[in-house]
Amino acid sequence: MTNQLLNCFLVRFSVFCLTETNNLLPYLSFNYAINDKNNISYSFSSRMRRPSFWELNPVKNIITEDNYTQNNPFVKASSTYNQELTYMYKNSYFLILNHSLFKDVITQVPLQRKYMDNNVERVQLAYIRTNFGTKQEMSAMVGIQKSFFKQYLTTNFNIGVQHNINDGTLNTDPTTGQVFDNYVNNTKSTSIVIQTNNTLRLDKKKTWFLGVNYFFVDKQQIELGLLKNLMSLDLSLKKNWNDWTFAVNVNDVLRTNIVEIEDFQASGNYNYIRNDQFRRSMTVSITYNFGNKKIKKVRDIESASDAIKNRTR
């Protein structure tokens, strides 16, 4: 009876202390196997995000006469606290409820001000790297991970909603003390999130595979304003021949993975960012597998087992 309870009920708890910041980073996980078809798990985790060297390096990058970016040596570490509740049915169907709290978010804040130059009114726009308020993200996702048609099709599909709450205010460049107009982001948004990864086996001998991956994130409020919707379609084709694997991958087929951010302030200030990194790309790879094939099969089984555990813990 005791062994059965241990197999069904598992709790892990740990605390890590950062002495330089006097912050505790607790971790708690709870897993309960109700029966062979139903499993429920809960986890609470926390972590710190330290600024990188280039963010602390007080470099001022002048873009135009009235537009520049400014790094900040006074940026401190930000903290994240995450909770996740997962219910899984038959190791195939799942419901995930998530809540994340971000404190002292590290980001670039767009500050604007008007000033007079030789009796001409000008507008200055500065992107200041600093800690900016708090942010909450809440999401509810349902999905499936399963094989169909005698394992010719393997799919992982999830869809849900995400709710963002932003709370931050800034009007002063912490590196120079220059005062700008108030930048306020006390906004909320609710958006749809869709993600699917699919592998289609094209022959009976299991040598040809087609991969179709897609994600869509509806427009949502972030620290810098309204992030417009993002999506990407990625395709792959793989051929296994003896110990060789030939693969071709095409990313962002539709050229839709482009970051656009728009922000309107009550003061009348307006900010627009477009970051097109041209993510459409194609890669070709050839792989040769060395080593003992029996060992490889054992590793494949262990990897599959670990994947299931990660989904249900």
Salt bridges, closest charged atoms under 4 A:
GLU20 OE2 - ARG50 NH2 2.53
GLU55 OE1 - ARG49 NH1 2.84
GLU55 OE2 - ARG129 NH1 3.55
GLU65 OE1 - ARG122 NH2 3.19
ASP66 OD2 - ARG122 NH2 2.83
ASP104 OD2 - LYS76 NZ 3.76
ASP117 OD2 - ARG122 NH1 3.94
GLU137 OE2 - LYS135 NZ 3.52
GLU223 OE2 - LYS135 NZ 2.98
ASP243 OD1 - LYS293 NZ 3.59
GLU260 OE1 - ARG274 NH1 3.59
ASP276 OD2 - ARG255 NH2 2.97
ASP276 OD2 - ARG274 NH2 3.97
ASP300 OD2 - LYS296 NZ 3.25
